[in-house]
Amino acid sequence: MDAFSPVPPKWIEPATHALTFCCPSCRASSAEQEKVWINRRSPVMTEEYRKKWQEFYQCQCGYVWWAWSNDRPPSEFAKQNE
């Protein structure tokens, strides 16, 4: 599976918009998902003129969900301001 494929996979069709950046069914994080596809062909512009994309996930529990890329929580590997 190619997360950056320009062609959307069939498995995203039943996707539900998640209000928090995790599986709405079992609360698994995005890192625990079995499949991912990022819709990079249709970015949306934010108020600050930044792009955001839809990120689609198929969870290990079978639930399919999506969220906006800018809703992703900060990475634990990102530099921390001290």
Backbone torsions as a table, in degrees:
resi	resn	phi	psi	omega
1	MET	NA	137.3	179.9
2	ASP	-111.0	111.4	-178.8
3	ALA	-62.6	-22.5	-177.5
4	PHE	-106.8	15.8	178.1
5	SER	-59.5	139.0	177.7
6	PRO	-72.3	-16.1	-178.0
7	VAL	-100.5	122.9	-179.9
8	PRO	-67.0	137.1	177.6
9	PRO	-75.4	155.4	-179.1
10	LYS	-63.0	-30.3	-174.1
11	TRP	-65.9	-13.7	-179.2
12	ILE	-82.3	-11.6	-174.2
13	GLU	-53.7	-41.8	-179.2
14	PRO	-87.5	13.7	-173.3
15	ALA	-59.7	142.1	177.2
16	THR	-112.8	141.1	178.5
17	HIS	-72.2	121.8	178.0
18	ALA	-89.1	132.2	-179.8
19	LEU	-82.1	-20.3	171.9
20	THR	-119.5	155.5	-172.8
21	PHE	-83.2	63.9	175.6
22	CYS	-160.3	170.1	180.0
23	CYS	-62.9	124.0	179.1
24	PRO	-65.8	-20.6	-177.1
25	SER	-84.6	-53.3	-174.3
26	CYS	-116.2	-1.6	178.4
27	ARG	70.0	16.4	177.5
28	ALA	-67.2	144.2	-178.8
29	SER	-73.0	167.2	179.1
30	SER	-62.5	-27.9	179.2
31	ALA	-69.9	-18.7	-177.7
32	GLU	-94.9	2.5	-175.2
33	GLN	-76.9	152.6	-178.8
34	GLU	-83.7	-34.3	-179.4
35	LYS	-135.1	151.1	176.1
36	VAL	-144.3	143.3	173.4
37	TRP	-144.0	132.5	-179.7
38	ILE	-110.1	123.5	-179.1
39	ASN	-81.6	85.4	-177.1
40	ARG	-88.6	-2.3	180.0
41	ARG	-83.9	-18.4	-175.7
42	SER	-130.3	67.8	179.1
43	PRO	-70.7	156.3	176.2
44	VAL	-115.9	142.9	179.2
45	MET	-93.2	135.6	177.1
46	THR	-85.9	177.6	178.3
47	GLU	-62.7	-27.2	179.5
48	GLU	-91.0	14.5	179.6
49	TYR	61.8	35.9	173.8
50	ARG	-107.6	152.2	180.0
51	LYS	-87.6	145.6	170.7
52	LYS	-136.1	151.7	-176.8
53	TRP	-125.9	159.1	171.3
54	GLN	-82.2	130.7	175.4
55	GLU	-112.3	122.4	-178.4
56	PHE	-104.6	140.3	-178.4
57	TYR	-135.0	143.4	168.6
58	GLN	-113.5	118.5	-174.4
59	CYS	-80.0	161.3	175.4
60	GLN	-62.8	-23.1	178.1
61	CYS	-83.3	-5.1	178.2
62	GLY	99.6	-11.5	-179.3
63	TYR	-73.5	142.1	178.2
64	VAL	-114.5	127.4	-176.2
65	TRP	-142.8	164.6	176.0
66	TRP	-140.2	158.0	176.1
67	ALA	-151.1	162.6	177.6
68	TRP	-76.4	143.5	-178.7
69	SER	-60.1	-31.8	-179.2
70	ASN	-78.8	-5.1	175.2
71	ASP	-87.6	-7.4	-179.0
72	ARG	-63.7	132.5	177.4
73	PRO	-67.6	158.1	179.2
74	PRO	-60.9	145.8	179.4
75	SER	-70.5	144.6	175.3
76	GLU	-67.8	-16.3	179.9
77	PHE	-92.4	-6.8	178.9
78	ALA	-68.7	151.5	178.9
79	LYS	-63.4	132.3	177.7
80	GLN	-89.9	135.0	173.9
81	ASN	-77.0	123.4	-178.4
82	GLU	-104.0	NA	NA
